Amino acid sequence: MTMPASITMWIAQAPATTDPFFTWWMMAAVAICGFALGLSLINLRRFAVAPAAAEEDPGWSLTVCIPARNEAANLEDCVQAVLRAADADAGSQTTVLVYDDGSDDETPVILTRLGAEDPRVRAAETKPLPAGWNGKQHACDSMGRQAASDWLLLIDADVRLAPEALVRTRAAAHRRTGSNPAPALLSAFPRERTDGLGEAMVIPLIHFILMSYLPFGRMRNTLDPAASAACGQYMLVRRDAWNEIGGHASIRASMHDGVLLPRMFRRGGHATDVFDATDIVECRMYDGFAETWSGFVKNAYEGLGNVTLLLLLTVLHLGGHVAPWCVAAVGGVGTIFDMGIPVSKPATGLALAAIGLQLVQRSAIARRFRQDPRIVALHAPSLVLLTVIQWWSLVMHLAGRRSWRGRTA
């Protein structure tokens, strides 16, 4: 509580001949961090959890689609969690459809056993991956075309559903959040469980980016494709609308369905929305830093879509969020030891103000989404790491070397 007063006094007592460059730079940084904090606080209020089911809930016909490539460690737990959620949604007709995408581990054996134990679990018919297709998109497209239900729920094998997840997801699909019609694509952002610091420095930035840059009001009151988002780990789609936009064939070459699929729905005239599933869906996205690096490099650049946006985010993140830590450190050392470093007291004070705004934002996000609290203090190095990943992803994209689970598609 005393820091703002100290900063104000420090700036007021500074000489009039202080260096202007860093002062103006840090003023811009305060504006950048202040905007991110302000939009995040607005979005956190609008990013509601799924409501409870209505008293007269008619249920639905639903196919839960799970693409599985070498998912022996995940598949059984994932399917069993879905079946428990289906048991809690007794008024619905729920089928679990799993696409074994050329696995060479125990995935096919586990899938066969699960199907024998519960008739609701079916193995999808599979075909060799066609040229020009990404493996996940081909699997999802194949399952969608084999399904007979009104709705499709596309989830990853590392996702775990709480028993009330399906009931509340349906309630969220019927909730109106703006002037748009009910969404034909509704995506949930799960709680992202991280067990190591390397994962924790990168994966929670998904929520930071979402809260800092997506205007939820515009998303829910227009069909602008740019004002949309989704999480590929958990996407509910109305099957007739999905067929109308061409299914996953419309994004066949993509490794980032979370960005491109909602844009295709919006271009087809269908609304999309998101909700906070922290309390009903959990995901262990990657296991360890090496896998986290590979997973983000796979689609970090594609999620942005162009070099201009990559350059803009680089400037905002390094110039607006990381630089204040450097300026504050250099200015503080220069002042303490009277080293004549050209970072003025006003610039140092503004840098500290920008850092304070960052810490408030990351603290609010970490509390809301149950993230590792250590990442709050590691905000700056996390953004440096993200920037390196994004630029390396561009290099891999240009070289045609982006890959996942042993193949480039």
C-alpha positions in Angstrom: 0.0 0.0 0.0 3.0 2.4 0.6 4.6 1.8 -2.8 2.3 4.2 -4.9 3.0 7.0 -2.4 6.7 6.4 -2.5 6.7 6.3 -6.2 4.8 9.6 -6.4 7.2 11.3 -4.0 10.2 9.9 -5.9 9.0 11.3 -9.1 8.0 14.7 -7.6 11.5 15.1 -6.1 13.4 14.2 -9.3 15.4 16.8 -11.1 13.9 18.5 -14.1 16.7 17.4 -16.4 15.9 13.7 -16.2 16.4 11.5 -19.3 13.1 11.7 -21.3 13.5 8.6 -23.4 13.0 6.0 -20.7 10.3 8.2 -19.1 8.2 8.2 -22.3 8.8 4.5 -22.8 7.7 3.7 -19.3 4.6 5.9 -19.7 3.7 3.8 -22.7 4.4 0.6 -20.7 2.0 1.8 -17.9 -0.7 2.4 -20.6 -0.1 -1.1 -22.1 -0.2 -2.8 -18.7 -3.1 -0.7 -17.6 -5.1 -1.6 -20.7 -4.4 -5.3 -20.2 -5.4 -5.2 -16.5 -8.6 -3.2 -17.3 -9.8 -5.5 -20.1 -8.9 -8.6 -18.0 -11.0 -7.4 -15.0 -14.0 -6.8 -17.4 -13.5 -10.1 -19.1 -13.2 -12.0 -15.8 -16.7 -10.8 -14.9 -18.1 -11.8 -18.3 -16.3 -15.2 -18.5 -18.8 -17.0 -16.3 -18.8 -20.6 -15.3 -21.6 -22.9 -16.7 -24.9 -22.5 -15.0 -26.8 -25.3 -13.2 -29.2 -27.3 -15.4 -32.7 -26.0 -15.7 -35.5 -27.8 -13.7 -37.2 -28.9 -16.9 -34.1 -29.9 -18.9 -35.1 -31.9 -22.1 -31.7 -33.4 -22.5 -30.1 -34.0 -25.9 -28.5 -36.4 -28.3 -24.7 -36.1 -28.0 -21.7 -37.7 -29.4 -18.5 -37.2 -27.5 -15.7 -37.4 -30.0 -12.1 -38.2 -28.8 -9.2 -38.3 -31.3 -6.6 -40.7 -30.0 -3.1 -41.1 -31.3 -0.8 -43.1 -28.8 -3.1 -42.2 -25.9 -2.7 -45.4 -23.8 -1.8 -43.3 -20.8 -5.0 -41.2 -21.1 -7.7 -42.9 -22.9 -9.3 -45.1 -20.2 -9.4 -42.3 -17.6 -10.9 -39.9 -20.2 -13.6 -42.3 -21.4 -14.6 -43.4 -17.9 -14.9 -39.7 -16.8 -17.2 -39.1 -19.8 -19.3 -42.1 -19.0 -19.7 -40.9 -15.4 -20.9 -37.6 -16.7 -23.3 -39.4 -19.1 -24.6 -41.4 -16.2 -25.4 -38.1 -14.4 -27.2 -36.9 -17.5 -29.7 -39.7 -17.6 -32.2 -37.8 -19.8 -29.8 -37.7 -22.7 -28.6 -40.1 -25.3 -24.8 -40.0 -25.1 -22.4 -41.9 -27.3 -18.6 -41.9 -27.0 -16.8 -42.2 -30.3 -13.0 -42.7 -30.3 -10.9 -42.4 -33.4 -7.7 -44.5 -33.1 -5.4 -42.4 -35.3 -2.7 -44.9 -36.2 -1.5 -45.6 -32.7 1.4 -47.9 -32.2 1.0 -48.3 -28.4 -1.8 -50.0 -26.4 -4.5 -47.5 -27.4 -6.3 -50.0 -29.8 -6.3 -52.7 -27.1 -7.7 -50.3 -24.5 -10.4 -49.0 -26.9 -11.5 -52.6 -27.8 -11.9 -53.4 -24.1 -13.8 -50.2 -23.3 -16.2 -50.9 -26.1 -16.8 -54.4 -24.9 -17.5 -53.2 -21.3 -19.9 -50.4 -22.3 -22.0 -50.3 -25.5 -22.0 -46.5 -25.4 -18.3 -46.6 -26.4 -17.6 -47.1 -30.1 -14.4 -47.2 -32.2 -14.8 -44.9 -35.2 -14.1 -46.3 -38.6 -10.7 -45.2 -39.6 -8.9 -44.4 -42.9 -5.3 -43.6 -43.8 -4.5 -39.9 -43.4 -5.1 -38.2 -46.7 -2.6 -35.8 -48.2 -3.1 -32.2 -47.1 -4.9 -33.1 -43.8 -3.7 -32.6 -40.2 -4.3 -35.8 -38.3 -6.5 -34.4 -35.5 -8.7 -32.5 -38.0 -9.1 -35.7 -40.1 -10.1 -37.7 -37.0 -12.6 -35.1 -35.9 -14.1 -34.7 -39.3 -14.4 -38.5 -39.6 -16.1 -38.8 -36.3 -18.5 -35.9 -37.0 -19.6 -37.6 -40.2 -20.1 -40.9 -38.5 -22.2 -39.5 -35.7 -26.0 -39.4 -35.8 -26.6 -37.0 -32.8 -27.7 -33.4 -32.8 -24.6 -32.2 -31.0 -20.9 -33.1 -31.1 -18.5 -32.6 -28.1 -14.9 -32.7 -29.3 -12.4 -33.3 -26.5 -8.8 -34.3 -26.2 -7.8 -37.6 -24.5 -6.0 -35.7 -21.7 -9.3 -34.0 -20.7 -11.2 -35.1 -17.5 -14.8 -34.3 -17.0 -16.5 -33.9 -13.6 -19.8 -35.8 -13.2 -21.9 -32.6 -13.8 -19.9 -31.5 -16.8 -22.3 -32.5 -19.6 -25.5 -31.3 -17.8 -23.9 -27.9 -17.2 -22.3 -27.6 -20.6 -25.8 -28.0 -22.1 -27.1 -25.3 -19.8 -24.3 -23.0 -21.0 -25.2 -23.7 -24.6 -28.7 -22.4 -24.1 -27.6 -19.4 -22.1 -27.8 -16.0 -23.9 -24.8 -13.8 -23.1 -25.3 -10.9 -25.6 -27.3 -9.9 -28.7 -26.0 -12.9 -30.7 -28.2 -16.0 -31.1 -27.4 -19.1 -29.1 -24.0 -20.4 -30.1 -23.6 -23.1 -32.7 -20.1 -23.6 -31.3 -19.4 -23.3 -27.6 -16.0 -23.9 -26.2 -14.9 -24.3 -22.6 -11.5 -23.4 -21.2 -10.6 -26.2 -18.7 -8.5 -25.9 -15.6 -5.0 -26.4 -17.0 -3.1 -28.6 -14.4 0.6 -28.0 -14.4 3.0 -30.2 -12.3 6.3 -28.4 -13.0 7.6 -24.9 -13.2 8.5 -25.3 -16.9 4.8 -26.1 -17.7 3.6 -23.4 -15.3 5.6 -20.6 -17.0 4.0 -21.3 -20.4 0.6 -23.0 -20.2 -1.2 -20.4 -18.0 -0.4 -17.7 -20.6 -3.4 -19.1 -22.5 -5.6 -17.4 -20.0 -3.4 -14.3 -19.9 -3.7 -13.9 -23.7 -7.4 -14.6 -23.6 -8.2 -12.1 -20.8 -5.8 -9.4 -22.1 -6.8 -9.2 -25.8 -10.2 -10.7 -26.5 -13.1 -8.2 -26.2 -15.8 -10.4 -24.8 -18.5 -7.8 -25.5 -17.7 -7.7 -29.2 -17.5 -11.5 -29.4 -21.0 -11.8 -28.0 -22.6 -9.0 -29.9 -21.2 -9.4 -33.4 -20.2 -12.3 -35.8 -16.8 -10.7 -36.5 -14.5 -13.7 -37.0 -11.6 -11.8 -35.5 -13.5 -11.4 -32.2 -13.7 -15.1 -31.5 -11.8 -17.8 -29.6 -12.0 -21.4 -28.6 -10.0 -24.1 -26.9 -9.4 -27.2 -28.9 -9.5 -29.3 -25.8 -13.2 -28.9 -25.4 -15.6 -27.7 -28.2 -19.3 -28.3 -28.4 -20.8 -27.9 -31.9 -24.3 -28.2 -33.2 -24.0 -30.8 -35.9 -26.2 -29.3 -38.5 -24.2 -26.0 -38.3 -20.9 -28.0 -38.4 -22.0 -29.7 -41.5 -23.1 -26.4 -43.1 -19.6 -24.9 -42.7 -18.0 -28.0 -44.1 -17.0 -29.7 -40.8 -13.3 -30.0 -40.0 -12.6 -30.2 -43.7 -12.8 -26.4 -43.7 -9.6 -26.3 -41.6 -8.1 -29.6 -42.8 -4.5 -28.5 -42.8 -4.6 -26.6 -39.5 -2.9 -27.6 -36.2 -4.9 -24.9 -34.4 -8.6 -25.7 -34.4 -9.2 -23.5 -31.4 -8.5 -20.4 -33.5 -9.7 -21.3 -37.0 -12.9 -23.4 -36.3 -14.8 -20.6 -34.6 -13.8 -18.2 -37.4 -15.3 -20.6 -39.9 -18.5 -20.8 -37.9 -18.8 -17.0 -37.8 -18.1 -16.7 -41.5 -21.0 -19.1 -42.0 -23.3 -16.8 -40.0 -23.2 -18.8 -36.8 -22.5 -17.4 -33.3 -19.8 -18.8 -31.1 -19.0 -18.3 -27.4 -16.8 -19.5 -24.6 -17.3 -20.3 -20.9 -15.1 -20.9 -17.9 -14.9 -24.7 -17.1 -12.4 -24.5 -14.4 -14.8 -26.1 -11.9 -16.0 -29.0 -14.2 -13.2 -29.8 -16.7 -9.5 -30.5 -16.1 -6.7 -31.1 -18.5 -3.0 -32.0 -18.1 -2.1 -30.4 -21.4 1.6 -31.4 -21.5 3.9 -33.5 -19.4 7.1 -31.6 -18.7 8.8 -28.6 -20.3 10.1 -30.4 -23.3 6.6 -31.5 -24.3 5.2 -28.1 -23.5 7.8 -26.5 -25.8 7.0 -28.9 -28.6 3.3 -28.5 -28.2 3.4 -24.7 -28.3 5.9 -24.5 -31.1 3.5 -26.7 -33.1 0.8 -24.0 -33.3 1.9 -20.8 -31.6 2.5 -19.0 -34.9 -0.6 -20.4 -36.6 -2.6 -19.1 -33.7 -1.5 -15.6 -34.6 -1.8 -16.0 -38.3 0.6 -13.4 -39.6 3.9 -11.7 -39.0 2.4 -8.3 -38.3 0.5 -9.6 -35.3 3.6 -11.5 -34.1 5.6 -8.2 -34.3 2.8 -6.3 -32.5 2.7 -8.9 -29.6 6.5 -8.9 -29.4 6.5 -5.1 -29.0 3.7 -5.2 -26.4 5.1 -8.1 -24.4 8.8 -7.2 -24.5 8.5 -3.4 -24.6 5.4 -3.1 -22.4 5.7 -5.9 -19.9 9.3 -7.1 -19.7 11.1 -3.8 -20.2 9.8 -2.2 -17.0 11.5 -4.9 -14.9 14.8 -4.0 -16.6 14.3 -0.3 -16.3 13.3 -0.6 -12.6 16.4 -2.8 -11.9 18.8 -0.5 -13.7 17.3 2.7 -12.3 17.3 1.3 -8.8 20.9 0.2 -8.9 21.9 3.5 -10.5 20.2 5.5 -7.8 21.5 3.4 -4.9 25.1 3.4 -6.0 25.0 6.9 -7.7 26.4 5.3 -10.9 25.2 8.0 -13.4 23.0 5.5 -15.3 20.7 7.4 -17.6 17.5 6.1 -16.1 15.7 8.9 -14.3 13.7 8.6 -11.1 10.4 9.3 -13.0 11.2 6.5 -15.4 12.0 4.1 -12.6 8.8 5.1 -10.8 6.7 4.5 -13.9 8.4 1.2 -14.4 7.5 0.1 -10.9 3.9 1.3 -11.5 3.8 -0.9 -14.7 5.1 -3.9 -12.7 2.5 -3.3 -10.1 -0.3 -3.4 -12.7 1.2 -6.7 -14.1 1.3 -8.3 -10.7 -2.3 -7.3 -10.0 -3.5 -8.8 -13.3 -1.6 -12.0 -13.0 -2.6 -12.5 -9.4 -6.3 -12.1 -10.4 -6.0 -14.5 -13.2 -4.0 -17.1 -11.1 -6.6 -17.0 -8.4 -9.5 -17.3 -10.7 -8.2 -20.2 -12.8 -6.3 -22.1 -9.9 -2.9 -21.6 -11.4 0.5 -22.1 -9.8 1.0 -18.9 -7.7 4.7 -18.9 -8.6 4.0 -17.7 -12.1 2.8 -14.3 -10.8 6.4 -13.3 -10.0 7.7 -15.0 -13.1 5.5 -12.9 -15.5 8.3 -11.3 -17.3 10.5 -14.4 -18.0 7.3 -16.2 -19.0 6.6 -13.7 -21.7 10.2 -13.8 -22.9 9.8 -17.6 -23.2 6.5 -17.2 -25.0 8.1 -14.7 -27.5 10.9 -17.1 -28.2 8.4 -19.9 -28.8 6.3 -17.8 -31.1 9.3 -16.8 -33.3 10.6 -20.4 -33.3 7.2 -21.5 -34.3 7.4 -19.1 -37.3 10.7 -20.6 -38.3 9.3 -24.1 -38.1 6.3 -23.0 -40.1 8.4 -21.5 -42.9 10.6 -24.6 -42.9 7.6 -27.0 -43.0 8.9 -28.7 -39.9 6.1 -28.3 -37.3 5.3 -31.7 -36.0 3.4 -33.5 -33.3 3.5 -37.1 -32.1 6.0 -38.1 -34.7 4.5 -36.5 -37.9 4.1 -33.1 -39.5 0.4 -33.5 -40.2 
